Amino acid sequence: MLAITNTLVLTGIEAVPVKVEVDIQNGLPGFEIVGLASTAIKEARERVRSAIKNSDFAFPNRKIIVNLSPADIKKEGSHFDLAIAIGILIASEQITNILPNSNDIYITGELSLDGSVRKVPGILPMALELSRTDNSNIRLIVPIDNSQEVSLVDEITSYPVHDLTEMCNYISGEDTLSSLPVFNYIDNSVTDDIYDFSDVKGQEAAKRALQIAAAGLHNILLIGPPGGGKTMLARRISSIMPEMERDEILETSRIYSVANLLTPENPLIMKRPFRAPHKNASSASIIGGGRIPRPGEISLAQNGILFLDELPEFSRDVLEALRQPLEDKVVTIARTHSTYTFPANFALVGGMNPCPCGFFGSEQECICSPLQINRYLNRVSGPLLDRMDLHVEVGRVKYEELTDKSKNENSATMKMRVKKARDIQASRFKDTPIKLNSQMAPPDVKKYCRIDERSEQLLKTAFERFKMSARAYDRILKVARTIADLEASESIKLPHLAESLQYRGLNKYW
């Protein structure tokens, strides 16, 4: 007898529906899985066999062929187990009464040997894929440990299951499952960040620049001697960014779901990511990749911050690979059998010393030779530097500032200003796919970043004097637009442009 069940397969962070066709025939006993199945799926034969026996069912002693259709898509993962087991039990007629509209049931879950259903990665992208269909009868079966992960997707009905027996009783109509309640993300308060700008003494110029970067999601480079507070400042930028909205939570959480980084304690990514990989990280871990490509740090930083401390210490391959994602906000990884695209909409925060000893250009004497300084600075290439919207010098903190007892501005106050600026941007771009100033394309810059004659003359003088690129021209205007938004100004005025220009002034280093 032939039985068909439904499941899904992940391709990158997208999901594709898959039919699990199970045919049981007379002949020599065997169990074959076809349809470009990976080793992990072929190992399902033993898991399914033991789970069926230990759930008080009989495993058919006949020829079993399982086809995963469409057969031209590479299948990876252990979430096919439950769908395969149910297909075998239906094909062997151990499950006879099938629920109406069973073709609308999608089954996911890995089986343990005792028949219990275990958590699997990628459930959220699967739920989101099903939510895009027009079929209101679609039901998704998920492991109990994945239940909170899909509870935010209220467009479809999801049912958690504990074991194979419970699933069999449901699909045969002998028992019912309780659907998951809709998760209300508004009622889930995000805990306060342990990092607060009130802890930072001095560095008012750097705080201002980080506020601009947070408001428009601009890239920023912090350069200065060791001990000035570059890392301390960078770690606090996420504390002034607004809470994520529902679509951002879903967008970010599905990446973490594919990467298998969601836990029962944190079933959804409610707080903006702050990723700080080590300088020895490989290109694949930063950009994404692997035999079956998985998201890298730039995708895990979606809607948040990627902080690269000691920027010149990262390998040149890593730094140069960042150039395309910083422009396109996506990263594409090609393999012989398919191409994967991962989102990469993040703000890059780079921290670096100006030389190997760290004191070039500061009050303290530098012991590096000009050759060493040049070699160190040139590890950050011109094209990458050009993609940094704000260049900020973080100097040594003076003793008077360090011992000042007066209260510093806290993150909550700064966050309110950033939120107001983002609300202005949301209103401006409400009829476009753009959300923030940093995402504007050249036509958008022309439309939304108009400047008066005096500002035009200032920009022309700076452009010619500092030999700026066309990319730098656009980025200066984008930052000026964000500065104007922070002051609730409808137009970009001369002070806004002047402040934006001062964030491109690291000529004494390069």
RODO-2510 file (C-alpha; in nm, 4 decimals, decimal comma):
residues 510
     n   res          X          Y          Z
     1     m     0,0000     0,0000     0,0000
     2     l     0,1101     0,3551    -0,0737
     3     a     0,0898     0,6289     0,1920
     4     i     0,1799     0,9973     0,1641
     5     t     0,2582     1,2379     0,4464
     6     n     0,3784     1,5981     0,4375
     7     t     0,6817     1,7688     0,5861
     8     l     0,9254     2,0454     0,4854
     9     v     1,2944     2,0820     0,4077
    10     l     1,5205     2,3806     0,4719
    11     t     1,7167     2,5497     0,1950
    12     g     1,9136     2,8213     0,3695
    13     i     1,6589     2,9966     0,5886
    14     e     1,3676     2,9199     0,3576
    15     a     1,1516     2,6065     0,3744
    16     v     1,0124     2,3981     0,0890
    17     p     0,7195     2,1526     0,1272
    18     v     0,8154     1,7866     0,0819
    19     k     0,5940     1,4824     0,0309
    20     v     0,7048     1,1646     0,2047
    21     e     0,5834     0,8763    -0,0125
    22     v     0,5970     0,5360     0,1559
    23     d     0,5360     0,2166    -0,0453
    24     i     0,5357    -0,1276     0,1185
    25     q     0,5657    -0,4224    -0,1191
    26     n     0,6053    -0,7979    -0,1007
    27     g     0,9614    -0,9138    -0,1441
    28     l     1,2851    -0,9417     0,0465
    29     p     1,2737    -0,7268     0,3629
    30     g     1,4481    -0,3947     0,3172
    31     f     1,4206    -0,0263     0,3983
    32     e     1,5375     0,2257     0,1376
    33     i     1,5128     0,6061     0,1455
    34     v     1,5521     0,7855    -0,1884
    35     g     1,5189     1,1457    -0,3057
    36     l     1,8644     1,3020    -0,2484
    37     a     1,8594     1,2117     0,1198
    38     s     2,1638     1,2961     0,3334
    39     t     2,3406     1,0524     0,5658
    40     a     2,1443     1,1884     0,8642
    41     i     1,8167     1,1053     0,6903
    42     k     1,9314     0,7570     0,5892
    43     e     2,0195     0,6913     0,9520
    44     a     1,6500     0,7493     1,0218
    45     r     1,5922     0,3878     0,9187
    46     e     1,7207     0,2582     1,2520
    47     r     1,5602     0,5332     1,4589
    48     v     1,2216     0,4787     1,2941
    49     r     1,2467     0,0987     1,3247
    50     s     1,3198     0,1120     1,6999
    51     a     1,0657     0,3891     1,7682
    52     i     0,7861     0,1919     1,5984
    53     k     0,8690    -0,1282     1,7909
    54     n     0,9052     0,0505     2,1254
    55     s     0,5701     0,2250     2,0736
    56     d     0,3916    -0,1140     2,0614
    57     f     0,3512    -0,1213     1,6848
    58     a     0,4837    -0,3844     1,4453
    59     f     0,7580    -0,2918     1,2049
    60     p     0,6692    -0,4432     0,8624
    61     n     0,8980    -0,7307     0,7635
    62     r     0,8616    -0,6417     0,3954
    63     k     1,0224    -0,4217     0,1317
    64     i     0,9801    -0,0533     0,2279
    65     i     1,0640     0,2300    -0,0111
    66     v     1,0482     0,5900     0,1090
    67     n     1,0674     0,8664    -0,1524
    68     l     1,1194     1,2300    -0,0522
    69     s     0,9608     1,4397    -0,3249
    70     p     1,0660     1,6585    -0,5028
    71     a     1,3698     1,4408    -0,5597
    72     d     1,5896     1,7162    -0,7091
    73     i     1,6277     1,9071    -0,3785
    74     k     1,9006     1,8004    -0,1369
    75     k     1,7442     1,6818     0,1915
    76     e     1,9252     1,7398     0,5198
    77     g     1,8205     1,6996     0,8828
    78     s     1,6561     1,4573     1,1237
    79     h     1,3098     1,6179     1,1255
    80     f     1,1816     1,3692     0,8630
    81     d     1,1682     1,0841     1,1205
    82     l     0,8139     1,1355     1,2453
    83     a     0,6659     1,1832     0,8965
    84     i     0,8397     0,8655     0,7750
    85     a     0,7173     0,6639     1,0760
    86     i     0,3562     0,7776     1,0298
    87     g     0,3775     0,6956     0,6587
    88     i     0,4979     0,3424     0,7373
    89     l     0,2180     0,2852     0,9900
    90     i    -0,0454     0,4081     0,7428
    91     a     0,1013     0,2043     0,4542
    92     s     0,1104    -0,1102     0,6719
    93     e    -0,2533    -0,0418     0,7704
    94     q    -0,1791    -0,0157     1,1397
    95     i    -0,3428     0,3286     1,1233
    96     t    -0,6723     0,2919     0,9401
    97     n    -0,9078     0,5771     1,0248
    98     i    -0,7371     0,8866     0,8891
    99     l    -0,8473     1,2395     0,9851
   100     p    -1,0309     1,4419     0,7197
   101     n    -0,8060     1,6912     0,5413
   102     s    -0,5011     1,4907     0,6478
   103     n    -0,3308     1,6205     0,3328
   104     d    -0,3134     1,9570     0,5095
   105     i    -0,1143     1,8182     0,8037
   106     y     0,2628     1,8828     0,7992
   107     i     0,4677     1,6659     1,0345
   108     t     0,8109     1,7452     1,1788
   109     g     1,0207     1,5903     1,4526
   110     e     1,3126     1,3615     1,5268
   111     l     1,2368     1,0262     1,6890
   112     s     1,4346     0,8829     1,9754
   113     l     1,4563     0,5051     2,0076
   114     d     1,1770     0,4955     2,2664
   115     g     0,9360     0,6794     2,0355
   116     s     0,9515     1,0234     2,1967
   117     v     0,9725     1,3247     1,9665
   118     r     1,2796     1,5449     2,0009
   119     k     1,3422     1,9088     1,9197
   120     v     1,4746     1,9924     1,5712
   121     p     1,6244     2,3114     1,4210
   122     g     1,4464     2,5228     1,1622
   123     i     1,0861     2,4888     1,2830
   124     l     1,0187     2,8644     1,2683
   125     p     1,1088     2,9017     0,8964
   126     m     0,8840     2,6037     0,8254
   127     a     0,5923     2,7654     1,0084
   128     l     0,6513     3,0930     0,8257
   129     e     0,6534     2,9143     0,4892
   130     l     0,3169     2,7499     0,5640
   131     s     0,1745     3,0813     0,6849
   132     r     0,2199     3,2257     0,3340
   133     t    -0,0299     2,9814     0,1815
   134     d    -0,3978     3,0597     0,1346
   135     n    -0,5079     2,7303     0,2906
   136     s    -0,6674     2,7975     0,6307
   137     n    -0,6850     2,4251     0,7102
   138     i    -0,3079     2,3776     0,7327
   139     r    -0,1869     2,2271     1,0588
   140     l     0,1743     2,1904     1,1666
   141     i     0,2875     1,9147     1,4029
   142     v     0,5958     2,0127     1,6041
   143     p     0,7984     1,8578     1,8892
   144     i     0,6880     1,9805     2,2315
   145     d     1,0261     2,1501     2,2826
   146     n     0,9716     2,3598     1,9672
   147     s     0,6266     2,4781     2,0715
   148     q     0,7215     2,8257     2,1952
   149     e     0,9286     2,8845     1,8842
   150     v     0,6265     2,8673     1,6525
   151     s     0,3774     3,0323     1,8865
   152     l     0,4398     3,3757     1,7324
   153     v     0,3168     3,2541     1,3918
   154     d    -0,0573     3,2922     1,4410
   155     e    -0,1477     3,2519     1,0716
   156     i    -0,1443     2,8719     1,1056
   157     t    -0,2491     2,6238     1,3751
   158     s     0,0351     2,4321     1,5384
   159     y     0,0110     2,1249     1,7597
   160     p     0,2897     1,9979     1,9866
   161     v     0,3391     1,6217     2,0293
   162     h     0,5347     1,4272     2,2904
   163     d     0,5756     1,0905     2,1220
   164     l     0,4865     0,8678     1,8277
   165     t     0,1874     0,7119     2,0050
   166     e     0,0283     1,0513     2,0662
   167     m     0,0770     1,1401     1,6997
   168     c    -0,0802     0,8143     1,5856
   169     n    -0,3827     0,8632     1,8116
   170     y    -0,4283     1,2144     1,6697
   171     i    -0,4058     1,1250     1,3015
   172     s    -0,6394     0,8287     1,3480
   173     g    -0,8964     1,0471     1,5229
   174     e    -0,8780     0,8574     1,8522
   175     d    -0,7458     1,1569     2,0432
   176     t    -0,7116     1,5316     2,0032
   177     l    -0,4164     1,7649     2,0456
   178     s    -0,4244     2,1047     2,2100
   179     s    -0,3245     2,3797     1,9704
   180     l    -0,0590     2,6267     2,0772
   181     p    -0,1764     2,9609     2,2177
   182     v    -0,0672     3,2669     2,0233
   183     f     0,2434     3,4239     2,1735
   184     n     0,1918     3,7918     2,2554
   185     y     0,5346     3,9453     2,2182
   186     i     0,4164     4,2816     2,3550
   187     d     0,3518     4,1290     2,6978
   188     n     0,6997     3,9834     2,7131
   189     s     0,9199     4,2542     2,8590
   190     v     1,2843     4,2466     2,7583
   191     t     1,5138     4,2538     3,0577
   192     d     1,7269     4,5648     3,0948
   193     d     2,0745     4,5470     2,9514
   194     i     2,3546     4,5154     3,2062
   195     y     2,5535     4,7585     2,9897
   196     d     2,4489     5,1225     3,0280
   197     f     2,6026     5,4413     2,8921
   198     s     2,5822     5,5942     3,2389
   199     d     2,8882     5,3799     3,3224
   200     v     3,0997     5,5555     3,0582
   201     k     3,3061     5,8487     3,1807
   202     g     3,3842     6,1194     2,9273
   203     q     3,3915     6,0299     2,5525
   204     e     3,0940     6,2551     2,4762
   205     a     3,1849     6,2769     2,1059
   206     a     3,1943     5,8967     2,0766
   207     k     2,8597     5,8654     2,2581
   208     r     2,7062     6,1096     2,0149
   209     a     2,8432     5,9158     1,7160
   210     l     2,7118     5,5847     1,8531
   211     q     2,3709     5,7438     1,9012
   212     i     2,3706     5,8472     1,5345
   213     a     2,4806     5,4969     1,4323
   214     a     2,1988     5,3395     1,6359
   215     a     1,9369     5,5771     1,4949
   216     g     2,0148     5,4996     1,1308
   217     l     2,1849     5,1583     1,1673
   218     h     2,5077     5,3044     1,0290
   219     n     2,8472     5,1351     1,0314
   220     i     3,0994     5,2952     1,2660
   221     l     3,4742     5,2644     1,3227
   222     l     3,6214     5,3449     1,6647
   223     i     3,9959     5,4095     1,6630
   224     g     4,2237     5,5131     1,9467
   225     p     4,4807     5,4035     2,2039
   226     p     4,4190     5,1046     2,4325
   227     g     4,2153     5,1721     2,7455
   228     g     4,0178     5,4586     2,5945
   229     g     3,6894     5,2680     2,6158
   230     k     3,6280     5,1483     2,2574
   231     t     3,5028     4,8044     2,3627
   232     m     3,3081     4,9508     2,6549
   233     l     3,1307     5,1940     2,4214
   234     a     3,0602     4,9350     2,1527
   235     r     2,9024     4,6898     2,3987
   236     r     2,6518     4,9551     2,5018
   237     i     2,5199     5,0480     2,1586
   238     s     2,2516     4,7767     2,1663
   239     s     2,1174     4,9295     2,4913
   240     i     2,0055     5,2425     2,3028
   241     m     1,8434     5,0632     2,0099
   242     p     1,4613     5,0350     2,0136
   243     e     1,2898     4,7058     2,0946
   244     m     1,2332     4,4807     1,7976
   245     e     0,8931     4,4725     1,6300
   246     r     0,7088     4,1519     1,5462
   247     d     0,8440     4,1185     1,1921
   248     e     1,1991     4,1807     1,3167
   249     i     1,1583     3,9192     1,5917
   250     l     1,0399     3,6641     1,3356
   251     e     1,3105     3,7589     1,0870
   252     t     1,5907     3,7268     1,3417
   253     s     1,4494     3,4240     1,5240
   254     r     1,4199     3,2160     1,2084
   255     i     1,7935     3,2604     1,1463
   256     y     1,8684     3,1412     1,4993
   257     s     1,6223     2,8557     1,4494
   258     v     1,8099     2,7331     1,1414
   259     a     2,1390     2,7678     1,3306
   260     n     1,9856     2,5651     1,6182
   261     l     2,0606     2,8429     1,8680
   262     l     1,7124     2,8795     2,0180
   263     t     1,6698     2,7315     2,3648
   264     p     1,3676     2,6618     2,5895
   265     e     1,4772     2,9608     2,7994
   266     n     1,5030     3,1837     2,4887
   267     p     1,2596     3,0410     2,2324
   268     l     1,2561     3,3679     2,0384
   269     i     1,5110     3,6442     1,9868
   270     m     1,3388     3,9346     2,1582
   271     k     1,6452     4,1539     2,2019
   272     r     1,8577     4,2999     1,9242
   273     p     2,1580     4,0744     1,8651
   274     f     2,5066     4,1823     1,9595
   275     r     2,7619     3,9470     1,8034
   276     a     3,1314     3,9798     1,8860
   277     p     3,3287     3,6985     1,7172
   278     h     3,6927     3,6373     1,8047
   279     k     3,9635     3,7702     1,5735
   280     n     4,0667     3,4108     1,4859
   281     a     3,7213     3,3285     1,3480
   282     s     3,7215     3,1799     0,9986
   283     s     3,5612     3,3349     0,6952
   284     a     3,2905     3,0653     0,6903
   285     s     3,1959     3,1311     1,0537
   286     i     3,1664     3,5062     0,9925
   287     i     3,0061     3,5091     0,6477
   288     g     2,8318     3,1717     0,6575
   289     g     2,9076     2,8477     0,4783
   290     g     2,9891     2,4838     0,5265
   291     r     2,9053     2,1771     0,3204
   292     i     2,5398     2,2495     0,3839
   293     p     2,5608     2,6298     0,4296
   294     r     2,4528     2,7683     0,7640
   295     p     2,4177     3,1342     0,8682
   296     g     2,7337     3,3086     0,9839
   297     e     2,7866     3,5877     1,2347
   298     i     2,6746     3,8579     0,9905
   299     s     2,3354     3,6864     0,9596
   300     l     2,3107     3,6132     1,3325
   301     a     2,3577     3,9897     1,3822
   302     q     2,0426     4,0597     1,1749
   303     n     1,8701     4,3810     1,2917
   304     g     2,1483     4,4286     1,5464
   305     i     2,5215     4,4816     1,5850
   306     l     2,8296     4,2964     1,4627
   307     f     3,1277     4,4091     1,6689
   308     l     3,4746     4,3301     1,5385
   309     d     3,7225     4,4248     1,8094
   310     e     4,0848     4,4640     1,6997
   311     l     3,9650     4,4939     1,3408
   312     p     4,3097     4,4701     1,1700
   313     e     4,3760     4,1410     1,3509
   314     f     4,1017     3,9626     1,1561
   315     s     4,2184     3,7747     0,8494
   316     r     4,2135     3,9651     0,5213
   317     d     3,9736     3,7059     0,3748
   318     v     3,7188     3,7849     0,6471
   319     l     3,7484     4,1620     0,6115
   320     e     3,7253     4,1613     0,2325
   321     a     3,4312     3,9186     0,2402
   322     l     3,2383     4,1768     0,4427
   323     r     3,2368     4,4280     0,1591
   324     q     2,9510     4,2818    -0,0434
   325     p     2,7141     4,2124     0,2520
   326     l     2,7696     4,5667     0,3831
   327     e     2,6388     4,6998     0,0518
   328     d     2,3654     4,4511    -0,0357
   329     k     2,2443     4,3596     0,3174
   330     v     2,2362     3,9950     0,2085
   331     v     2,5037     3,7309     0,1550
   332     t     2,4819     3,4703    -0,1196
   333     i     2,6661     3,1387    -0,0877
   334     a     2,6887     2,9261    -0,4013
   335     r     2,7281     2,5492    -0,4038
   336     t     2,7302     2,3078    -0,6974
   337     h     2,3767     2,1857    -0,6298
   338     s     2,2134     2,5125    -0,5128
   339     t     2,2558     2,8722    -0,4023
   340     y     2,1710     2,9975    -0,0544
   341     t     2,0894     3,3557     0,0416
   342     f     2,1002     3,4749     0,4017
   343     p     1,9972     3,8204     0,5262
   344     a     2,2721     4,0452     0,6621
   345     n     2,1073     4,3705     0,7667
   346     f     2,3294     4,4770     1,0551
   347     a     2,5456     4,7657     1,1711
   348     l     2,9181     4,6931     1,1722
   349     v     3,1027     4,8394     1,4703
   350     g     3,4792     4,8120     1,4342
   351     g     3,7301     4,8837     1,7077
   352     m     4,1036     4,9206     1,6476
   353     n     4,4285     5,0690     1,7694
   354     p     4,6112     5,3033     1,5303
   355     c     4,9315     5,0939     1,5387
   356     p     5,0694     4,7699     1,6909
   357     c     5,1654     4,9401     2,0193
   358     g     4,8426     5,1413     2,0124
   359     f     4,9751     5,4916     2,0827
   360     f     5,0334     5,6426     1,7378
   361     g     4,8759     5,9900     1,7274
   362     s     4,8121     6,0015     2,1030
   363     e     4,9790     6,1815     2,3942
   364     q     5,1905     5,8788     2,4774
   365     e     5,5007     5,8065     2,2701
   366     c     5,4614     5,5490     1,9933
   367     i     5,7435     5,2917     1,9640
   368     c     5,6405     5,1616     1,6206
   369     s     5,8323     5,2368     1,3035
   370     p     5,6531     5,4099     1,0113
   371     l     5,6673     5,0801     0,8209
   372     q     5,4975     4,8922     1,1064
   373     i     5,2284     5,1601     1,1340
   374     n     5,1605     5,1575     0,7602
   375     r     5,1471     4,7793     0,7467
   376     y     4,9078     4,7662     1,0430
   377     l     4,6694     5,0330     0,9141
   378     n     4,6676     4,8884     0,5617
   379     r     4,5217     4,5644     0,6930
   380     v     4,1947     4,7582     0,6794
   381     s     4,1577     4,8177     0,3067
   382     g     4,0358     5,1417     0,1520
   383     p     3,7133     4,9863     0,0148
   384     l     3,6185     4,8528     0,3595
   385     l     3,7050     5,1831     0,5269
   386     d     3,4902     5,3608     0,2680
   387     r     3,1920     5,1529     0,3802
   388     m     3,2206     5,2754     0,7394
   389     d     2,9747     5,5640     0,7688
   390     l     3,1261     5,7186     1,0798
   391     h     3,4957     5,7312     1,1725
   392     v     3,5381     5,8225     1,5382
   393     e     3,8554     5,8871     1,7346
   394     v     3,8359     5,7627     2,0924
   395     g     4,1098     5,9294     2,2935
   396     r     4,2454     5,8739     2,6421
   397     v     4,0054     5,9541     2,9257
   398     k     4,1382     6,2332     3,1466
   399     y     4,1644     6,1910     3,5220
   400     e     3,9122     6,4692     3,5880
   401     e     3,6553     6,2955     3,3684
   402     l     3,7238     5,9572     3,5271
   403     t     3,6719     6,0849     3,8810
   404     d     3,3805     6,3150     3,7994
   405     k     3,0929     6,2380     4,0410
   406     s     2,8202     6,3957     3,8297
   407     k     2,5599     6,1686     3,6740
   408     n     2,6160     6,0682     3,3126
   409     e     2,3329     6,0411     3,0627
   410     n     2,1906     5,6890     3,0769
   411     s     2,0945     5,4572     2,7935
   412     a     1,7201     5,5012     2,8509
   413     t     1,7372     5,8728     2,7706
   414     m     1,9486     5,8130     2,4619
   415     k     1,7155     5,5347     2,3545
   416     m     1,4171     5,7695     2,3550
   417     r     1,5940     6,0023     2,1103
   418     v     1,6914     5,7095     1,8886
   419     k     1,3324     5,5798     1,8944
   420     k     1,1935     5,9188     1,7885
   421     a     1,4426     5,9364     1,5006
   422     r     1,3463     5,5861     1,3884
   423     d     0,9767     5,6758     1,4041
   424     i     1,0481     5,9665     1,1697
   425     q     1,2267     5,7289     0,9307
   426     a     0,9400     5,4776     0,9500
   427     s     0,6945     5,7507     0,8542
   428     r     0,9174     5,8719     0,5695
   429     f     0,9676     5,5258     0,4186
   430     k     0,6244     5,3772     0,5022
   431     d     0,5368     5,3105     0,1367
   432     t     0,8780     5,1668     0,0463
   433     p     1,0739     4,8510     0,1399
   434     i     1,3236     5,0780     0,3199
   435     k     1,3069     5,1154     0,6976
   436     l     1,6214     5,3090     0,7898
   437     n     1,8403     5,5793     0,6395
   438     s     2,1367     5,3457     0,5958
   439     q     1,9306     5,1315     0,3561
   440     m     1,8701     5,4111     0,1052
   441     a     1,9822     5,3476    -0,2526
   442     p     2,1259     5,6354    -0,4660
   443     p     1,7802     5,7342    -0,6036
   444     d     1,6472     5,7515    -0,2462
   445     v     1,9414     5,9673    -0,1409
   446     k     1,8560     6,2147    -0,4169
   447     k     1,4923     6,2192    -0,3093
   448     y     1,5233     6,2382     0,0693
   449     c     1,8635     6,4024     0,1239
   450     r     1,8322     6,7371    -0,0516
   451     i     2,0600     7,0132     0,0756
   452     d     2,0651     7,3900     0,0257
   453     e     2,3225     7,5902    -0,1722
   454     r     2,5535     7,6662     0,1231
   455     s     2,5583     7,3020     0,2269
   456     e     2,6228     7,2001    -0,1326
   457     q     2,9256     7,4283    -0,1466
   458     l     3,0631     7,2877     0,1812
   459     l     3,0190     6,9323     0,0579
   460     k     3,1855     7,0131    -0,2744
   461     t     3,4876     7,1662    -0,0993
   462     a     3,5273     6,8648     0,1323
   463     f     3,4721     6,6204    -0,1533
   464     e     3,7504     6,7693    -0,3644
   465     r     3,9914     6,8364    -0,0780
   466     f     3,9749     6,4869     0,0695
   467     k     3,9380     6,3073    -0,2669
   468     m     3,6202     6,1285    -0,1599
   469     s     3,4483     5,8525    -0,3539
   470     a     3,0910     5,8498    -0,4808
   471     r     3,0094     5,5980    -0,2060
   472     a     3,1441     5,8367     0,0593
   473     y     2,9293     6,1158    -0,0875
   474     d     2,6114     5,9089    -0,0450
   475     r     2,7062     5,7920     0,3037
   476     i     2,7777     6,1463     0,4230
   477     l     2,4296     6,2510     0,3110
   478     k     2,2699     5,9469     0,4775
   479     v     2,4395     6,0259     0,8088
   480     a     2,3386     6,3934     0,7749
   481     r     1,9792     6,2792     0,7217
   482     t     1,9967     6,0751     1,0432
   483     i     2,1428     6,3700     1,2374
   484     a     1,8554     6,5855     1,1099
   485     d     1,6065     6,3162     1,2201
   486     l     1,7563     6,3133     1,5698
   487     e     1,6774     6,6853     1,5858
   488     a     1,3331     6,6334     1,4268
   489     s     1,4325     6,8573     1,1346
   490     e     1,2435     6,8113     0,8076
   491     s     1,5432     6,9232     0,6013
   492     i     1,9169     6,8703     0,6219
   493     k     2,0732     7,1939     0,7416
   494     l     2,4306     7,3152     0,7296
   495     p     2,5180     7,2072     1,0891
   496     h     2,3849     6,8567     1,0185
   497     l     2,6040     6,8224     0,7098
   498     a     2,9053     6,9725     0,8885
   499     e     2,8735     6,7203     1,1710
   500     s     2,8414     6,4364     0,9201
   501     l     3,1568     6,5524     0,7409
   502     q     3,3575     6,5557     1,0620
   503     y     3,2956     6,1824     1,0957
   504     r     3,5052     6,1202     0,7829
   505     g     3,8240     6,2821     0,9165
   506     l     4,0812     6,0109     0,9879
   507     n     4,3320     6,1407     0,7345
   508     k     4,6075     6,1649     0,9954
   509     y     4,6047     5,7839     1,0198
   510     w     4,5556     5,6836     0,6550
***
